[in-house]
Amino acid sequence: MFKYEDNSYDIMAQLKNESLFMIGNGYIGVRGAFEEGYPSGDSVRGSYINGLYDRLDMVHAEKAVGFPTKYDKQPKVADTQTCLVFLDGEPAQLINTKYQNYRRYIDYEKGETVREYEFVTRNNKIAYLKFRRLASFVNLNVVSYSIEVKYDGEIVLLSILDGDVKPYSDPNDPRISNESKDLMEITDIGEKDDTSYLLLNTKNTSILQATLVKHLILTENDYSMDHIVKDERVETRITGSDNLILNKICVFTDGIRYSDPLKSAWEILGHLAYENYQTLLEIQKNYLDKFWDIAGIKIYGNENDQNHIRFMQYQLLQNVGIDPFSNVSAKGLSGEGYEGHFFWDTEIYIFPVLVANQPQHAKNLLEYRYNILERAKERAVELGHKKGAAYPWRTISGIECSGYFPASTAQYHINADIAYAFYVYYEFTKDLDFMVEKGLEVIFETARIWIQIGNFFQDKFHIHEVTGPDEYTALVSDNYYTNMMAKFNLNKAYELYKYFSQIEEPTIYEKFKLLIEKINLDEEEINIMKRAADNMVLLEDEELGIYAQDSTFLKKPLWDLDIDKRPLLLYYHPLTIYRYQILKQADVVLAHLLLEEYADYEKMKNSYEYYEKITTHDSSLSYCIYGIMANRFNMVDKAYEYFNQSVLLDLHDTHRNTKDGLHLANIGGTVLSVIQGFAGLRLNGGNLYFRPSVPSQWEGYSFKISFRNCLVEIDVRREILIKLLEGDYLNLFIYDKGYKLKKGEELRVAIMEVNKDD
Amino acid sequence: MFKYEDNSYDIMAQLKNESLFMIGNGYIGVRGAFEEGYPSGDSVRGSYINGLYDRLDMVHAEKAVGFPTKYDKQPKVADTQTCLVFLDGEPAQLINTKYQNYRRYIDYEKGETVREYEFVTRNNKIAYLKFRRLASFVNLNVVSYSIEVKYDGEIVLLSILDGDVKPYSDPNDPRISNESKDLMEITDIGEKDDTSYLLLNTKNTSILQATLVKHLILTENDYSMDHIVKDERVETRITGSDNLILNKICVFTDGIRYSDPLKSAWEILGHLAYENYQTLLEIQKNYLDKFWDIAGIKIYGNENDQNHIRFMQYQLLQNVGIDPFSNVSAKGLSGEGYEGHFFWDTEIYIFPVLVANQPQHAKNLLEYRYNILERAKERAVELGHKKGAAYPWRTISGIECSGYFPASTAQYHINADIAYAFYVYYEFTKDLDFMVEKGLEVIFETARIWIQIGNFFQDKFHIHEVTGPDEYTALVSDNYYTNMMAKFNLNKAYELYKYFSQIEEPTIYEKFKLLIEKINLDEEEINIMKRAADNMVLLEDEELGIYAQDSTFLKKPLWDLDIDKRPLLLYYHPLTIYRYQILKQADVVLAHLLLEEYADYEKMKNSYEYYEKITTHDSSLSYCIYGIMANRFNMVDKAYEYFNQSVLLDLHDTHRNTKDGLHLANIGGTVLSVIQGFAGLRLNGGNLYFRPSVPSQWEGYSFKISFRNCLVEIDVRREILIKLLEGDYLNLFIYDKGYKLKKGEELRVAIMEVNKDD
């Protein structure tokens, strides 16, 4: 059985475990707070709906033109978790001396989290308690709980639907909100047919959010149930004995997706009339069987890593939005760090996982970006651009929500990151309709920004005043990552323009003509884009034989301050950090992962070695990139070390803030560490490349990839075995050697022995 | 008579004229709001005490380490201006059709402002009203008003001492506070012996501020006076007829300078027992006779400019703090722009005027900087430096009060600007005691920062992540101005260390030894400073033959956006502005004014021509520098144009914000335009240099300079006449030719004919 378990209760780990044991389905997320409550300690009793937001004023110490004046914030929605347990009047909670045989785990195959223990009462009677919960992958509105109590005596369950939901805040950590204002007000609350209901409303954006909790009792004994509706909550009291099982069927809806959320919630609940926890779990299992069959990565010879990689894949499944109203926030639906905002993490760390095995979900992430394109165009105007789209660095609804522009708005690279994802989707699917209807517009409008913020100087194209992925250096000229991604963005705008200008399919061509008319794009502008791309400066240092992160970076001193103060951003003024050659996360190295076709191998390798030494990995987006790229340079031991760092980041809370939610980009990156790292998957010039290696800690691994009309399985052990499961034929490269694989064929290639201790 | 006059009342110009007609003496400033009130229109009825501050929370949209959490703000103090006038019950106010013969002027010789007019009542009776006011230059605590009314009927004066003082705010202009909270609370209020009194307290810093207003009636007719004490104000009603003169003798004190401000105010008032407005004015005139004799610039053949230059000198006298608790805020004591904060304006634009003719006042400005040295050391630690002092970009009490670090904290050059002023003072006075007791410590501690924020790279010393004076470019490497000033700071630290190490005077030497022991400064550190200074990179562009503002500046595009949107900072996002070769104010050119000894003449001239074209002068600190430097390159017509721009900046409100207060740096710069501009005064290698020229609009000019023990007069017409009025001898250079002048001698040199239309 694949599962993640934690079989000891630690009051100090409550917050962290609430994140790790969250349940979710891309629409709703519920942190793993205890139903019966904690004896003490911190808790963030949060449930979140993807894409739901309130909007608050942003106050600047000194305002300037184009600084955002408002920002989105993800609110908590109604809390459905609570179910206090009383045994002959005594509250059951995990006070040290009073419980035994505690177990808790996530079951990835069934799709639930389970917690059970034996509680010892004051009178030394032993009760058995079991708490199970799931968020349905099939019916996204549904969350269900099962609370089972065996006890030789009176059992009282007090189930609460709670509308008193305040955001979590910490004024001293820039990564967490310092705003503790109520975001929700109660519009309607009540109970009907053993079902509690609550209608909340976001205070400033006036988006309704409805929650129902239906109470089902499964017992052969007598019981009673009554409800009390209070101002902010509904309490349901069930009294029974011996063996009492409560199933709660919860339905969540919201005013972004439903015109009358409360009515819709009742309708959805109506369709679930005959379901209980067990039947929902069976549906869940069916869904997961198919999911794991297509998406599941197998790791041979290392059960621990096998479980961990499934944990990561499961968390993606739980946290990635799968409708066009939603996306993936930095913490998914597992916590309140970064206030529920969506960043470039989506396109660079998560999208590449989905595009390879759940292209429809990948597409939904792009649909979201298309949906906010108009806002990005408005933002471009706010920033003084004459045309084009400037995607916000962080947002929910599409508006720029960043308070500190040197490490946000200046990160123009997000424009190219989004264009990159659209292009990768295009290469994986050849979905011409989507491209002509949505993708091209995004690629063209993002490309337009580069020719406005860049300039030709001595025949080269330069881009000034940007910040790359490495936020420990800001507002520089010719950031390597930015320039390389801009080059790609511009190149693809040009190539796609040319391709669609001459496309044979008349309906596609017609749509293309309408598009370029609508956005007023012509040959002249496209040719400027091409000229900028062709002449884009990618700085090098000849002496070091490396690519330079920007025009001044390599002239700065190496960090000689106290490196133990980590993350540096919590100990040093930005000016101090910016003054040194010190990286928060991969920058040049990440550019080489995404676009090795633009770079020279030796210089890439030298760059890796140079920058690795000065990277703090203070960002959780860093380990996985260095790990993947270690493989690129045949340093498999190093790659495994980084893989392990990525795995442990949340599981061992190595960044000490998993309490604020899971690090979704790192989770995506961990999965990519296998696919792009050990297996070496790349898309170069539209072709699939693999360069497999196996770390000494494993016997091998396998996974499946969807590419265009093909489904291909790659199994890597001492020999590489590739099977084309679907599709007529597939061209691919292994260790840079081309192969053509026909349907039903298998390809066997010997694994390359690599220097494992470079 | 030297005066500034404005003989027409314009409701739209009320705010501007409140600034222009302010009265002050460096301690207290009172805006020129009308005693009798306005019929309508805006007013900022402010009075301010130099150095007084409250402290407020600074909120950041996204906080980081070392961002200030509090900031100082200058509060309004009690308002003493109001004296409503009723003529047979009809309020006298300037409603269009009801007045005639309006006159208003500042009399620089007497030291008062005067306003008079004839008011026509409903019954077509004519009253004569005259309002006079002064802030005593002799007794800094004293402000006095004279209100004279001639009217054939009942005259009622209602004099108000008002404690309801709220700050002026504008949430959309970054140059003005967006904070409208009350800063003052009333501690005591009352009336005794026809004297109203009010004790205020700053809300957060708990600094007391006391105000007394004594009412004297000068009339031969009967009158009555009564007082009403209300919650927030004291009203004094005087009823008389025919010819009524009220003199108000106001005393202001504060808790920074007095342990019991109210008690001290009464004592000060006691010493003034026999004074009235007229006697105070006589004392004032005596003071000014001496002041103008020493400091007064004479301009021949242009009465207008003569008056204007006196206006500037008079405003300096009114607004420059002359005790060590005070300084010169950006708006002096004339308004609330920049919240009363002190900037580098003091050292670079105002100090050089004073050091040449009022060295004691110049010294007081340095005393203030020494007083906040400890805070600057603490700030250095906050910024991550191991030692040294980092002076705040803007402050009152000494703490950093900047909300936007790229255009504040990153302007490390303020450290060198302050050190520069200390060094210039030293050269002008050779005041060894002051240097060894205070000056050296400042020069050493500021120099220490450069060797920490700079680094050697390829044998050159570089400084990264700083912002120069030009705030339209930020966070750059090797800003020319910063590097040049840092070089000076380091050189002087080295030279002074060496000089004082071998000084013969034993008491000076002993103090020096104690100082370097106290601050733990040794030869090794001093030698590093010397090495950094010697190898400081000053970037050049060979092709253009100019000095480069920073390492990337000349690679950026020229501004092609709408230049009419001015100032740019109110129309464009900082990122847009930073991306172009566009200057807010002189940067390289200012470095050449201060330190021409470090640069090459031809390159300085080319640099001037290059940067002048791309400077917006959106900062009020720019015209004067370009004007002074135009003279340096013999472009006298251009110099005069800039001089005129500086003159008109406040007088014609060309920056459209004189309402927020006078631009003190520009005012200082206008005076320097004569001394350093047309007369070409420089201090090179410790010697006085003059390079006089006369603009065609003048016949000539003259002024006096104090230098060491000498007082020298320079009179420039077709011939230059130099007289040594005090002191035994003086070495000086005219047009780079050296002369030695003995006491009583005159030196005559023919004026150089320069190309006036370069």
Chai-1 contact restraints between the chains, C-beta under 6 A:
chainA,res_idxA,chainB,res_idxB,connection_type,confidence,min_distance_angstrom,max_distance_angstrom,comment,restraint_id
A,M58,B,A61,contact,1.0,0.0,6.0,A-B,restraint_1
A,V59,B,V59,contact,1.0,0.0,6.0,A-B,restraint_2
A,H60,B,A61,contact,1.0,0.0,6.0,A-B,restraint_3
A,A61,B,M58,contact,1.0,0.0,6.0,A-B,restraint_4
A,A61,B,H60,contact,1.0,0.0,6.0,A-B,restraint_5
A,A61,B,G403,contact,1.0,0.0,6.0,A-B,restraint_6
A,E62,B,P174,contact,1.0,0.0,6.0,A-B,restraint_7
A,E62,B,G403,contact,1.0,0.0,6.0,A-B,restraint_8
A,E62,B,Y404,contact,1.0,0.0,6.0,A-B,restraint_9
A,K63,B,P174,contact,1.0,0.0,6.0,A-B,restraint_10
A,A64,B,P174,contact,1.0,0.0,6.0,A-B,restraint_11
A,A64,B,P574,contact,1.0,0.0,6.0,A-B,restraint_12
A,V65,B,Y572,contact,1.0,0.0,6.0,A-B,restraint_13
A,V65,B,H573,contact,1.0,0.0,6.0,A-B,restraint_14
A,G66,B,H573,contact,1.0,0.0,6.0,A-B,restraint_15
A,P174,B,E62,contact,1.0,0.0,6.0,A-B,restraint_16
A,P174,B,K63,contact,1.0,0.0,6.0,A-B,restraint_17
A,P174,B,A64,contact,1.0,0.0,6.0,A-B,restraint_18
A,L383,B,H573,contact,1.0,0.0,6.0,A-B,restraint_19
A,G384,B,Y572,contact,1.0,0.0,6.0,A-B,restraint_20
A,G384,B,H573,contact,1.0,0.0,6.0,A-B,restraint_21
A,G384,B,T576,contact,1.0,0.0,6.0,A-B,restraint_22
A,G403,B,A61,contact,1.0,0.0,6.0,A-B,restraint_23
A,G403,B,E62,contact,1.0,0.0,6.0,A-B,restraint_24
A,Y404,B,E62,contact,1.0,0.0,6.0,A-B,restraint_25
A,A410,B,L575,contact,1.0,0.0,6.0,A-B,restraint_26
A,N455,B,P557,contact,1.0,0.0,6.0,A-B,restraint_27
A,F457,B,K555,contact,1.0,0.0,6.0,A-B,restraint_28
A,H462,B,K555,contact,1.0,0.0,6.0,A-B,restraint_29
A,H464,B,K556,contact,1.0,0.0,6.0,A-B,restraint_30
A,H464,B,R579,contact,1.0,0.0,6.0,A-B,restraint_31
A,E465,B,L575,contact,1.0,0.0,6.0,A-B,restraint_32
A,E465,B,Y578,contact,1.0,0.0,6.0,A-B,restraint_33
A,E465,B,R579,contact,1.0,0.0,6.0,A-B,restraint_34
A,L475,B,L475,contact,1.0,0.0,6.0,A-B,restraint_35
A,S477,B,T552,contact,1.0,0.0,6.0,A-B,restraint_36
A,S551,B,T552,contact,1.0,0.0,6.0,A-B,restraint_37
A,T552,B,S477,contact,1.0,0.0,6.0,A-B,restraint_38
A,T552,B,S551,contact,1.0,0.0,6.0,A-B,restraint_39
A,K555,B,F457,contact,1.0,0.0,6.0,A-B,restraint_40
A,K555,B,H462,contact,1.0,0.0,6.0,A-B,restraint_41
A,K556,B,H464,contact,1.0,0.0,6.0,A-B,restraint_42
A,P557,B,N455,contact,1.0,0.0,6.0,A-B,restraint_43
A,Y572,B,V65,contact,1.0,0.0,6.0,A-B,restraint_44
A,Y572,B,G384,contact,1.0,0.0,6.0,A-B,restraint_45
A,H573,B,V65,contact,1.0,0.0,6.0,A-B,restraint_46
A,H573,B,G66,contact,1.0,0.0,6.0,A-B,restraint_47
A,H573,B,L383,contact,1.0,0.0,6.0,A-B,restraint_48
A,H573,B,G384,contact,1.0,0.0,6.0,A-B,restraint_49
A,P574,B,A64,contact,1.0,0.0,6.0,A-B,restraint_50
A,L575,B,A410,contact,1.0,0.0,6.0,A-B,restraint_51
A,L575,B,E465,contact,1.0,0.0,6.0,A-B,restraint_52
A,T576,B,G384,contact,1.0,0.0,6.0,A-B,restraint_53
A,Y578,B,E465,contact,1.0,0.0,6.0,A-B,restraint_54
A,R579,B,H464,contact,1.0,0.0,6.0,A-B,restraint_55
A,R579,B,E465,contact,1.0,0.0,6.0,A-B,restraint_56
